[in-house]
Amino acid sequence: MNDPASNGILEREKAYHEKLYSGEAQAHFARPAVRAFRHHLVRRILRVSGAGPSSRVLSLGCGIGDTELLLAPHVSRVVGVDLSPSAIRQARADAVDRGVANVEFMEGTAPRAGDRFDAVIAIFLLHHLPGAMLADLPGAVADMLNPGGVFYSLDPSVRRLSAAVGRVLIPNLMKKYQSEDERELEPEPVAESFRRTGFSVQCDTYDFGSTPVAGLFPGWRFGYQAARWADDWLLRIPFLRRRGSNFEVIARRA
């Protein structure tokens, strides 16, 4: 990308995540509540995407591969890409340690030219992207997907009640895992950008309180599970659904 503003954002994001993944992130992501969230997320991805034993899956912004390594046993192959060299090194090392052979982790922002996938996922990535890259993403994803393939993303909503409360009660903790340029997103404009590119799109609320619980109390697996159970009920209430923490875009290519 030749846009100086976008390039500057990517450089800051890379520097932030290099520091994050060279520090305590690995230990945090390995805690029981965070792992329980990742397991739930993998089940959700498999269900809504239809990915199965013959599917090739691309993960954009894979980080240290904690979701991807859980997903790999259920599909044919997983390719993860990330800007951070530290993240990719950790993901590769974890794949070897766990004996997961059907994964490939690559440094960068996109897979090899010409690669095609049955599903593309982007977990907590879109809200880090420069505006120009976010606008171009649906077209880029369409080129990566096989016909009938599915894109799945999960990102924080600008309407999230949990963030409004967190900024008041624990602002320093909230900032600990936030980069300079990330922001919460308005769900519907993101979904509409995929519709305009020819995708059939579902935009939904993923959770209300469970991921905030996992982030704040990463060792409290039962607390996460209880919050996830409560989410399944709370999100039936329209007002709370609108104020949910994270939204998902499920976009299917024609």
Secondary structure in CASP SS format (residue, H / E / C, confidence):
PFRMAT SS
TARGET T0000
AUTHOR 0000-0000-0000
METHOD secondary structure of the structure
MODEL  1
M C 1.00
N C 1.00
D C 1.00
P H 1.00
A H 1.00
S H 1.00
N H 1.00
G H 1.00
I H 1.00
L H 1.00
E H 1.00
R H 1.00
E H 1.00
K H 1.00
A H 1.00
Y H 1.00
H H 1.00
E H 1.00
K H 1.00
L H 1.00
Y H 1.00
S C 1.00
G C 1.00
E C 1.00
A H 1.00
Q H 1.00
A H 1.00
H H 1.00
F H 1.00
A C 1.00
R C 1.00
P H 1.00
A H 1.00
V H 1.00
R H 1.00
A H 1.00
F H 1.00
R H 1.00
H H 1.00
H H 1.00
L H 1.00
V H 1.00
R H 1.00
R H 1.00
I H 1.00
L H 1.00
R H 1.00
V H 1.00
S H 1.00
G C 1.00
A C 1.00
G C 1.00
P C 1.00
S C 1.00
S C 1.00
R E 1.00
V E 1.00
L E 1.00
S E 1.00
L E 1.00
G C 1.00
C C 1.00
G C 1.00
I C 1.00
G C 1.00
D H 1.00
T H 1.00
E H 1.00
L H 1.00
L H 1.00
L H 1.00
A H 1.00
P H 1.00
H H 1.00
V C 1.00
S C 1.00
R E 1.00
V E 1.00
V E 1.00
G E 1.00
V E 1.00
D E 1.00
L C 1.00
S C 1.00
P H 1.00
S H 1.00
A H 1.00
I H 1.00
R H 1.00
Q H 1.00
A H 1.00
R H 1.00
A H 1.00
D H 1.00
A H 1.00
V H 1.00
D H 1.00
R H 1.00
G C 1.00
V C 1.00
A C 1.00
N C 1.00
V E 1.00
E E 1.00
F E 1.00
M E 1.00
E E 1.00
G C 1.00
T C 1.00
A C 1.00
P C 1.00
R C 1.00
A C 1.00
G C 1.00
D C 1.00
R C 1.00
F E 1.00
D E 1.00
A E 1.00
V E 1.00
I E 1.00
A E 1.00
I E 1.00
F C 1.00
L C 1.00
L H 1.00
H H 1.00
H H 1.00
L C 1.00
P C 1.00
G H 1.00
A H 1.00
M H 1.00
L H 1.00
A H 1.00
D H 1.00
L H 1.00
P H 1.00
G H 1.00
A H 1.00
V H 1.00
A H 1.00
D H 1.00
M H 1.00
L E 1.00
N E 1.00
P E 1.00
G E 1.00
G E 1.00
V E 1.00
F E 1.00
Y E 1.00
S E 1.00
L E 1.00
D E 1.00
P E 1.00
S E 1.00
V C 1.00
R C 1.00
R C 1.00
L H 1.00
S H 1.00
A H 1.00
A H 1.00
V H 1.00
G H 1.00
R H 1.00
V H 1.00
L H 1.00
I C 1.00
P H 1.00
N H 1.00
L H 1.00
M H 1.00
K H 1.00
K H 1.00
Y C 1.00
Q C 1.00
S C 1.00
E C 1.00
D C 1.00
E C 1.00
R C 1.00
E C 1.00
L E 1.00
E C 1.00
P H 1.00
E H 1.00
P H 1.00
V H 1.00
A H 1.00
E H 1.00
S H 1.00
F H 1.00
R H 1.00
R H 1.00
T C 1.00
G C 1.00
F C 1.00
S E 1.00
V E 1.00
Q E 1.00
C E 1.00
D E 1.00
T E 1.00
Y E 1.00
D E 1.00
F C 1.00
G C 1.00
S H 1.00
T H 1.00
P H 1.00
V H 1.00
A H 1.00
G H 1.00
L H 1.00
F C 1.00
P C 1.00
G C 1.00
W C 1.00
R H 1.00
F H 1.00
G H 1.00
Y H 1.00
Q H 1.00
A H 1.00
A H 1.00
R H 1.00
W H 1.00
A H 1.00
D H 1.00
D H 1.00
W H 1.00
L H 1.00
L C 1.00
R C 1.00
I C 1.00
P H 1.00
F H 1.00
L H 1.00
R H 1.00
R H 1.00
R C 1.00
G C 1.00
S C 1.00
N E 1.00
F E 1.00
E E 1.00
V E 1.00
I E 1.00
A E 1.00
R E 1.00
R C 1.00
A C 1.00
END
